[in-house]
Amino acid sequence: MIQVKNLSKVFRGETDVRALTGINLSVEDGDIFGIIGMSGAGKSTLLRCIAGLEKPTEGAIEVDGADIAALQGKELTALRKRIGVIFQGYNLLMQKNVLKNVCFPLELDGMDKAAREARAMELLKIVNLADKARAYPSQLSGGQKQRVAIARALANNPRILLCDEPTSALDSFTTKSILTLLQDINRSMGVTILIITHEIGVVNAICGKVAIINQGTFVEQGRVSDVLTRPSSPVTRMLLGVKEE
């Protein structure tokens, strides 16, 4: 599904900033895969590269065998439609109501009004927000905004859902409900999910596999049950709150 091979990313400027170095990652069809690290570790840069929003400096990112970095124009646009992205700050259009927010990517894709509104309502039912279709983002709670963002990300029937800190601004109860929703989407719709987070609890709750990132490099990865119960890296132990002897 997703193969990241020896990926590096350097932001060029007066002083070059190396954000990622030698990243190798394999996410299989149907996985819920977590990438966890502290702020500034390179998580969001990696997600943006996988989404095709940043070009890697070195290496390759393959989705279903197609190298994202090598695609341009219509080919890149077509591949991006298979990848839904949930951003940390929701990125909702404040001047549009909930229904129109979910319709927006379908409108850009040229779908007629009746069809896109029917699809949007279908998705709002899935995220339990059909009754908020005519509400505006300013009238919603943080959890409701995130549900709208999830519905919008699913509009084009993506095979992959990339989630950038999807619960970082939410309370524990709302976090649990959002994670349960993502699990349901994974199971019922067959969507592969990659979650970027700094919260061990998120990974422990729904992820089957995890990679630990520190200073732009993976320091450990594997099945959650193995990595979190038998951590080999000091960074992982720090994230788990395990004191070094």
Residue pairs with C-beta under 8 A, 6 or more apart in sequence:
1 27
1 28
1 29
1 31
1 63
1 64
1 159
1 160
1 192
2 25
2 26
2 27
2 50
2 61
2 62
2 63
2 160
2 192
2 194
3 25
3 26
3 60
3 61
3 62
4 23
4 24
4 25
4 26
4 46
4 50
4 59
4 60
4 61
4 62
5 24
5 59
5 60
5 61
5 62
6 22
6 23
6 24
6 58
6 59
6 60
7 20
7 22
7 23
7 24
7 25
7 46
7 49
7 56
7 58
7 59
7 60
7 61
8 18
8 20
8 21
8 22
8 23
8 56
8 57
8 58
8 59
9 18
9 19
9 20
9 42
9 45
9 46
9 49
9 54
9 56
9 57
9 216
10 16
10 17
10 18
10 19
10 57
11 17
11 19
18 216
19 42
19 45
19 216
20 42
20 45
20 46
20 49
20 56
20 216
20 217
21 216
21 217
22 59
22 217
23 46
23 59
23 216
23 217
23 218
24 218
25 211
25 218
25 221
27 33
27 192
27 194
27 209
28 192
29 192
30 186
30 190
30 192
31 192
31 193
31 194
31 208
31 209
32 182
32 183
32 186
32 192
32 193
32 195
32 206
32 207
32 208
32 209
33 192
33 193
33 194
33 195
33 207
33 208
33 209
33 210
33 211
34 194
34 195
34 196
34 197
34 202
34 203
34 207
34 209
34 210
34 211
34 224
35 43
35 46
35 47
35 194
35 195
35 196
35 197
35 210
35 211
35 213
36 43
36 197
36 198
36 199
36 200
36 202
36 203
36 210
36 211
36 212
36 213
36 239
37 43
37 198
37 212
37 213
37 214
37 235
37 239
38 198
38 214
38 239
39 198
41 213
41 214
41 215
41 216
42 213
42 215
42 216
42 217
43 164
43 196
43 197
43 198
43 213
44 88
44 164
44 165
44 196
45 54
45 216
46 196
46 213
47 85
47 162
47 164
47 194
47 196
48 54
49 55
49 56
49 61
49 68
50 61
50 63
50 68
50 83
50 162
50 194
51 80
51 83
51 85
51 162
52 68
52 71
52 76
52 79
52 80
52 83
53 85
55 69
56 69
60 67
60 69
60 70
61 67
61 68
61 69
62 68
63 79
63 82
63 83
63 160
64 82
64 159
66 75
66 79
68 76
68 79
71 79
81 109
81 156
81 158
82 156
82 158
82 159
82 160
83 158
83 159
83 160
83 161
83 162
84 153
84 154
84 155
84 156
84 158
84 160
84 161
84 162
84 191
85 153
85 161
85 162
85 164
86 146
86 149
86 150
86 153
86 161
86 162
86 163
86 164
86 166
87 149
87 164
88 164
88 165
88 166
88 168
88 169
90 137
90 145
90 146
90 148
90 149
91 149
92 101
92 137
92 145
92 148
92 149
92 152
93 100
93 101
93 104
93 137
94 136
94 137
94 138
96 104
96 136
97 133
97 134
97 135
97 136
98 124
98 129
98 132
98 133
98 134
98 135
98 136
98 137
98 140
98 148
99 117
99 120
99 121
99 124
99 133
99 134
101 137
101 148
101 152
102 120
102 123
102 124
102 148
102 151
102 152
102 155
103 116
103 117
103 119
103 120
103 155
104 152
104 155
105 152
105 155
105 156
106 115
106 116
106 119
106 120
106 155
106 156
107 116
109 156
111 119
119 155
120 133
120 151
120 155
121 130
121 133
123 151
123 152
123 154
123 155
124 130
124 132
124 133
124 148
124 151
126 151
126 154
126 185
127 147
127 148
127 150
127 151
127 181
128 147
128 181
129 144
129 147
129 148
129 151
132 139
132 140
132 144
132 148
137 145
137 148
140 148
141 174
142 169
142 170
142 174
143 170
143 174
143 177
143 178
146 166
146 167
146 170
146 174
146 178
147 178
147 181
150 161
150 166
150 178
150 181
150 182
150 185
153 161
154 161
154 185
154 189
154 191
158 191
159 190
159 191
159 192
160 191
160 192
160 193
160 194
161 182
161 185
161 191
161 192
161 193
161 194
162 194
162 196
163 182
163 193
163 194
163 195
163 196
164 196
165 196
165 197
165 198
166 178
166 182
166 195
166 197
167 174
167 175
167 178
167 179
167 197
167 199
167 202
168 197
168 198
168 199
170 178
175 201
175 202
176 205
179 202
179 205
179 206
182 193
182 195
182 206
183 206
185 191
185 193
186 192
186 193
195 202
195 203
195 206
195 207
197 203
200 228
200 239
200 240
203 210
203 224
203 228
204 224
204 228
207 224
208 223
208 224
209 221
209 222
209 223
209 224
210 221
210 222
210 223
210 224
210 227
210 228
211 218
211 220
211 221
212 218
212 219
212 220
212 221
212 227
212 233
212 235
212 236
212 239
213 219
214 233
214 235
219 233
219 235
219 236
220 227
220 231
220 232
220 233
220 235
220 236
221 227
227 236
228 236
228 240
231 237
231 240
231 242
234 244
237 244
